[in-house]
């Protein structure tokens, strides 16, 4: 029922920045926990960041703390991921996800997923 559409991916050099956006429709956005995950071919989908329904609580993958910031605008039904100081190891397809449950790093707790947006970081 919930549709999620990511945008903002692209090609950037090491040390650069990108801002990903995820637009939601078809549900009650302001009741959902939202998360960002990433995946490289041959690897498991990896947790990146999550944010509570009211934006008060957040959690991050340790390797992105201090570089990435997750935020949300419930009036616009949109969640963001600001990515700074990008590294080559950040290269992946990034996915937005929604959950009716509490904050979690476990992808299995998220019911709805976007199509993904490619982020490529070159050295």
C-alpha positions in Angstrom: 0.0 0.0 0.0 2.9 2.3 0.7 5.0 3.5 -2.2 8.5 4.8 -1.8 10.6 6.6 -4.5 14.2 7.5 -3.9 16.1 10.1 -5.8 19.4 12.1 -5.5 22.0 9.4 -6.2 24.8 10.0 -8.6 28.5 10.0 -9.2 30.8 12.0 -6.8 34.5 12.1 -5.9 35.9 11.0 -2.6 35.2 13.7 0.0 32.1 15.0 -1.8 28.5 15.1 -0.7 25.1 13.9 -1.9 21.6 14.3 -0.5 19.2 11.4 -1.1 15.4 11.9 -0.9 12.6 9.4 -0.4 9.1 10.5 -1.2 6.3 8.4 0.3 2.7 7.9 -0.7 -0.2 5.6 -0.1 0.1 5.4 3.7 0.3 7.4 6.9 3.9 8.6 6.7 4.0 10.3 10.0 3.4 7.0 11.9 6.2 5.1 10.3 9.8 4.4 11.3 11.9 5.2 8.2 15.3 3.7 7.3 18.0 3.8 4.7 19.9 0.6 3.7 22.5 0.0 1.0 23.5 -3.0 -1.1 26.4 -4.0 -3.3 26.1 -7.1 -5.6 27.0 -10.2 -3.8 26.6 -8.7 -0.3 23.7 -8.6 2.2 21.7 -5.5 2.4 23.3 -3.3 5.0 21.7 -0.9 7.5 22.7 2.7 7.2 20.4 4.9 9.2 16.9 5.0 10.8 14.6 7.6 12.2 11.5 7.5 14.4 8.1 8.7 13.4 8.6 12.1 15.1 12.2 12.5 14.1 13.4 12.5 17.7 15.3 9.2 17.7 18.0 8.2 15.2 20.5 5.4 14.8 23.4 5.0 12.4 25.8 2.4 11.1 29.0 3.1 13.0 31.1 3.8 9.9 28.8 6.6 8.7 28.4 8.4 12.1 29.5 12.0 11.8 29.3 11.9 8.0 25.6 11.0 7.3 22.5 12.6 8.7 19.0 11.2 8.4 16.0 13.6 8.7 12.4 13.7 7.8 9.7 16.2 6.9 6.3 14.7 7.7 4.5 17.6 6.1 6.1 16.7 2.8 6.0 12.9 3.4 9.8 12.8 2.7 12.8 11.4 4.4 16.4 12.5 3.6 19.9 11.2 3.9 22.6 13.8 3.8 25.9 12.2 3.0 29.1 14.1 3.5 32.8 13.2 3.3 32.0 10.3 1.0 34.3 7.4 0.6 34.7 4.8 -2.1 33.3 2.1 0.3 30.0 4.1 0.4 29.4 3.0 -3.2 26.2 1.1 -3.3 22.5 1.1 -4.3 20.7 3.0 -1.5 17.2 1.9 -0.5 14.5 3.7 1.5 12.3 1.6 3.7 9.3 2.0 6.0 8.2 0.1 9.1 5.2 0.2 11.4 7.5 -1.0 14.2 10.0 0.7 16.4 13.6 1.6 15.4 15.5 -1.3 14.0 18.7 -2.1 12.1 17.2 -5.3 10.9 15.9 -5.1 7.3 13.4 -7.8 8.0 11.5 -5.4 10.2 10.8 -3.1 7.2 7.7 -3.9 5.2 7.9 -1.3 2.3 10.9 -0.6 0.1 11.8 1.8 -2.7 13.4 0.9 -5.9 16.9 2.1 -4.9 19.2 4.9 -6.2 22.8 4.3 -7.2 25.6 6.2 -5.4 29.0 5.9 -6.9 32.1 7.4 -5.2 35.3 7.6 -7.2 38.8 8.2 -6.0 
